């Protein structure tokens, strides 16, 4: 996960990751983040359809 976290530190980066079995077997966790609050907002706007469809 550290490699994924480092990607967000570069200005302008944003992404959604889907993780399974992080804390509990069968659990699905969505991580939506960006390099700052504005990129996080953009990541949310771009990714929310994918979260809803799952």
Secondary structure as UniProt FT lines:
FT   HELIX           2..8
FT   TURN            11..12
FT   STRAND          14..20
FT   TURN            25..26
FT   STRAND          28..34
FT   HELIX           37..53
//
